[in-house]
């Protein structure tokens, strides 16, 4: 298993239940593939540097996960097609 850091921005126009469902769904993608969510942080609502799909703010989240490359590829694919996700970034952490 490799350690990854994932940051994603969710639309701020979602209600609380849709926001919660989106974040749980994303964590479930990792855990269903025998990966592990080490840390999940909600960083709050922040103003975007520039509008994305007419959105001017979004909810930022940070996840640290242990997963294999296939799981991360599937996670990336799902983030790309999820309409509630504005942007995402996946970084492979260096082993210490």
N, C-alpha and C positions, 0 to 999 in steps of 0.2 A: 504494500500500500504506500502511496505517495501522498505527501501533505500538500494541499492546495489552499490558496486564499481566494475567496470569491466575493466580489462586491457587485451589488446590483441596485438599480433604482426602479422603484415601483411608482406608478402614476399616483399623484396626490388627490385626484378626483374620485378615487375609489372610497366606498364606505368601509367602516371598520371590519365588517364580516368578510367582505370580498378581499380586503387587505390581509386579514388573518388566514383565509383559505389559500391565498396565493403563496404566502410564505410557508405554510404547512405543506402544501403540494410540492414546493421546491425542496424542502428538507426530506420529504418522503422519497423523492427520486434518488437521493443519495443512499438513504437507509434501505430501500428496497433492493438495491444492487450490492448489498453487503458492505457498503461504505459506512463511515462513521462521521457524524457532525460533532466536531470537537468543541466548537464555540459558535454561537449565533448571537450577533449583536444588532439591535435596532439603533441606528444612529440618528433617527429623527427626520423630521421634515426640513428640507433645505431648499433654498432658491437655486435654480439651475443657472449656469453661466450664460446659457443661450436657450431659447425655446426649442423643445424637442416635441414634434407632433402637436404643436400648439399648447404644450404643457410648459408652465414656467416654474414649477416646483415639483419635488418628488420626495418619497420616503427612501432613505438610504439604509442598506443592510450590509453587514459584513459577516461572512461565514468562513470558518476554518474547518476543512474536512480532510479526512483520510480516505482515499479512494483510488481505484485503479484507473488507467487511462480510458478504458471503454466507458466507464461510468461517467467520467468527466465529458467525454464526447457526446454522450446522450443528454447530459445535463445542459451542455452548451446548445445542442440542437433544440431542446425544449424551451430554453430561454429565448432563442431567436424567434420562435413561432408564438410565444405567449404575448398577447396584445397588451397585457398589464405591465410588462417590463419595458422601460424606456431604454436603458443601457445596462450592460454588464461587462465585467472584466474578471478573467480567471488567471491567476498567477500560480505557477508551480514554485513552492518554497524550496530553498536550498536545504539539503540535509546538513545537520550540524556536526 
